[in-house]
Amino acid sequence: MLYVSQTLTEPHLFTSGIEGPACDKQGNVYAVNYARRHTIGKVTPEGVSRLFLELPAGATGNAIRFHRGDMFIADYTGHRILRVDMQTLQIDTFAEQPAMNQPNDIAVTKNGMWFASDPNWKQSSGMLWRIAQNGISTLLEAEMGTTNGIEVNYDERSLYVNETVQRRIWQYDLIGGSDICNKRLFHEFADYGLDGMRCDIEGNLYVTRYGKGTIAVLSPQGELLREVALNGKLCTNVTFGGADGRTCYVTMADAGTIESFRTETPGRCWALWNDNDERSVES
């Protein structure tokens, strides 16, 4: 049944800091803070959970993304992006930027250009950064609202950034896969917070409504198509996976669990696995 959420994992296997999440090519789901802080947990499509990785001392993960086989983790206490070799589980620092408040969520293009949201929770403000393939960070915009969820659209012509406290989603034109312009309001909500978000391959944007316990699905024109009810209320992020890319996984802070529901359309993050495989063959 489509758009009916079920709980995938047992309660409180993850802490209330559960975030991420991201799926590998085999359909396993990864999320941060498994059992305690400074960890990454791995969950099979059947819901079997285990500790996957201990992060370096002082590191606390928030967002997880995959790119060309490696796992990238936004380490918000270390002001850096960590990279994990999934074959050896060796961890190195991909990018480090002391000027960041904290890298909160990250998004990536097919060619490996990264974008990071950078909130200042105490001041309800935030910044937006670009991180090149060599790890060099460039500040794109300062004095925003509380920047949080971030995503590149499937055609890579748009970048979306939301502001949790202000409940707004901004859309930028993405030029050449790296430069942004033409900022405009994509959608504004009247209540509840916003957290992580992901696009499907038709350009629809799936947005976590923190406190409301729903995933809002917005059309490429910013129209609200539906809201998917979840079992918990404190949804922190969402990703796509499964054999066909049509399973949404949602991290839930109130129960320390992952929920899942089926959709009609595969997600962009799932499609990137195939895109990157094709690009590897070409190169």
C-alpha positions in Angstrom: 0.0 0.0 0.0 1.4 3.4 -1.0 2.0 6.2 1.5 1.3 4.2 4.6 4.1 4.4 7.1 5.3 1.4 9.1 7.9 1.2 11.8 11.0 -0.7 10.5 13.2 -0.9 13.7 12.5 -1.5 17.3 12.2 1.6 19.5 15.2 3.3 20.9 17.9 1.3 19.1 19.0 4.7 18.1 19.2 7.8 20.4 17.0 10.8 20.0 19.8 12.2 17.9 19.0 9.8 15.0 19.6 11.5 11.7 21.0 10.7 8.3 19.6 8.6 6.7 21.1 7.1 3.5 20.8 3.8 1.6 23.6 1.8 0.0 23.2 0.1 -3.4 22.1 -3.1 -1.6 19.2 -1.3 0.2 20.7 -1.2 3.7 19.9 2.0 5.6 22.4 3.9 7.6 21.7 6.5 10.3 23.7 8.3 13.0 23.8 7.7 16.7 23.1 4.0 17.0 22.8 3.2 20.8 24.9 6.2 21.6 26.5 9.3 20.1 29.5 9.1 17.8 28.3 6.0 15.9 26.7 4.9 12.7 24.0 2.2 12.6 23.2 -0.1 9.8 19.7 -1.5 9.2 18.8 -4.2 6.6 15.7 -3.8 4.4 14.1 -6.4 6.8 14.8 -4.2 9.8 17.8 -6.1 11.3 20.0 -3.5 13.0 23.6 -3.4 14.2 26.4 -1.0 15.0 28.3 -0.3 11.8 30.9 2.3 12.6 32.5 4.2 15.5 33.4 7.8 14.5 36.7 9.4 15.5 37.0 11.0 19.0 35.0 14.2 19.1 33.0 13.6 16.0 29.2 13.6 16.0 27.4 12.7 12.8 24.3 14.4 11.5 23.7 13.9 7.8 24.9 10.9 5.6 25.2 10.8 1.9 26.8 8.4 -0.6 28.8 9.4 -3.6 30.6 7.0 -5.9 30.7 4.3 -3.3 32.0 6.3 -0.4 30.0 7.4 2.6 30.1 11.1 3.5 29.1 12.2 7.0 28.4 15.8 8.2 30.3 16.0 11.5 28.7 19.0 13.2 30.9 19.0 16.3 34.1 18.7 14.2 33.0 21.4 11.7 33.9 19.0 8.9 32.7 16.4 6.4 34.1 12.9 7.0 34.6 10.3 4.2 34.3 6.6 4.8 35.8 4.0 2.4 33.1 1.4 2.4 35.5 -1.4 1.5 38.1 -0.8 4.3 36.0 1.4 6.7 38.9 3.8 6.9 37.8 7.3 7.8 39.4 10.5 6.6 38.5 14.2 6.6 37.1 15.3 3.2 36.5 18.9 4.1 37.1 21.0 7.3 35.8 24.5 7.8 36.3 26.2 11.2 34.1 29.2 10.0 31.1 26.9 10.0 28.6 26.9 12.8 28.1 23.3 12.0 27.6 21.3 8.8 24.1 20.1 9.3 22.8 18.5 6.1 24.6 18.0 2.8 23.7 17.4 -0.9 25.8 16.4 -3.9 25.7 16.6 -7.6 26.6 13.7 -10.0 30.0 15.3 -10.6 30.8 15.6 -6.9 30.0 19.2 -6.1 28.7 19.4 -2.5 26.4 21.9 -0.8 26.0 22.2 3.0 23.5 23.9 5.3 25.0 25.6 8.3 22.6 26.7 11.0 23.2 28.8 14.1 20.4 27.5 16.3 20.9 30.0 19.1 20.5 33.0 16.8 17.9 31.3 14.4 20.2 32.1 11.5 22.3 30.2 9.1 24.7 30.0 6.1 25.0 28.1 2.9 28.3 26.6 1.7 29.7 24.9 -1.5 32.4 22.3 -1.1 34.4 21.3 -4.2 35.7 17.9 -5.0 39.1 18.8 -3.5 37.4 19.7 -0.2 37.7 23.5 -0.5 34.7 25.3 1.0 33.2 28.5 -0.4 30.5 30.6 1.5 27.6 31.1 -0.9 25.2 33.0 1.3 25.2 34.3 4.9 22.5 35.9 7.1 19.9 33.3 6.1 17.3 31.8 8.5 18.0 28.5 10.3 19.3 26.6 7.3 18.7 22.8 7.6 17.4 20.5 4.8 19.2 20.8 1.5 18.8 19.0 -1.9 19.7 19.1 -5.5 16.9 18.4 -7.9 17.1 15.4 -10.2 17.8 17.5 -13.4 20.5 19.4 -11.3 19.0 22.7 -12.4 17.8 23.7 -8.9 19.1 23.7 -5.4 16.6 23.7 -2.5 17.4 24.9 1.1 15.0 25.1 3.9 14.9 27.2 7.1 13.6 25.3 10.1 12.5 28.2 12.4 11.2 30.4 9.6 9.4 27.4 7.9 10.5 28.5 4.4 12.0 26.6 1.5 14.2 28.5 -1.0 14.9 27.5 -4.5 18.0 28.6 -6.5 18.9 28.1 -10.1 22.0 25.9 -10.2 24.3 26.9 -13.0 27.0 24.6 -14.3 26.6 22.3 -11.3 28.2 24.8 -8.9 27.0 28.4 -9.1 23.6 29.6 -7.7 21.4 32.5 -8.7 17.8 33.7 -8.9 16.8 32.9 -5.3 13.1 32.7 -4.8 10.6 31.4 -2.2 9.6 27.9 -3.2 7.1 27.1 -0.4 6.3 28.5 3.1 4.5 26.6 5.8 2.2 28.2 8.4 3.2 25.9 11.3 5.7 23.3 12.6 9.4 23.0 11.8 11.2 21.7 8.7 14.2 19.3 8.7 15.7 17.0 6.0 14.3 16.7 2.5 14.9 14.6 -0.7 13.7 14.8 -4.3 12.3 12.0 -6.4 13.2 11.6 -10.1 10.1 13.5 -11.2 11.2 16.6 -9.3 8.9 16.3 -6.3 10.3 17.3 -3.0 9.8 15.3 0.2 10.0 17.4 3.3 10.1 16.3 6.9 7.6 18.3 9.1 9.3 18.1 12.5 6.7 18.2 15.3 3.8 17.4 13.0 4.9 13.9 12.1 4.3 14.1 8.4 6.3 14.1 5.1 5.0 16.9 2.9 5.3 16.2 -0.8 5.7 19.3 -3.0 5.5 19.4 -6.8 8.3 21.0 -8.9 6.1 24.2 -8.8 6.0 24.2 -5.0 2.4 23.0 -4.7 1.5 20.7 -1.8 0.5 17.4 -3.3 0.0 15.4 -0.1 1.2 14.9 3.4 2.2 11.4 4.5 1.2 10.6 8.1 3.9 9.0 10.3 3.6 7.1 13.5 5.9 9.5 15.4 6.0 13.3 15.4 9.7 14.2 15.5 10.8 13.2 12.0 14.3 14.4 11.3 15.2 13.3 7.8 14.2 11.1 4.8 15.8 9.1 2.1 14.9 6.7 -0.7 16.0 3.1 -1.2 14.7 -0.4 -1.8 15.1 -2.6 -4.8 13.2 -0.1 -7.0 14.0 3.1 -5.2 10.4 3.6 -4.2 10.7 3.0 -0.4 11.1 6.1 1.8 12.9 5.8 5.1 12.3 8.4 7.8 14.4 8.8 10.9 12.3 9.5 14.0 13.8 11.2 17.1 10.9 10.6 19.5 11.1 6.8 19.3 14.7 6.4 18.1 13.4 4.4 15.1 13.2 4.4 11.4 9.9 4.3 9.6 9.2 3.4 6.0 6.5 3.8 3.4 6.2 3.1 -0.3 5.9 5.7 -3.1 4.9 5.8 -6.7 8.2 7.3 -7.9 11.9 6.4 -7.2 14.1 8.9 -5.4 17.0 10.8 -6.8 19.5 9.5 -4.2 18.6 5.9 -5.3 18.9 6.8 -9.0 22.4 8.3 -8.4 23.8 4.8 -7.7 22.9 3.8 -11.3 24.1 7.1 -12.7 27.5 6.8 -11.0 27.9 3.2 -12.1 27.3 4.4 -15.7 29.8 7.2 -15.3 32.4 4.8 -13.9 32.1 2.6 -16.9 32.4 5.6 -19.3 35.5 6.8 -17.5 
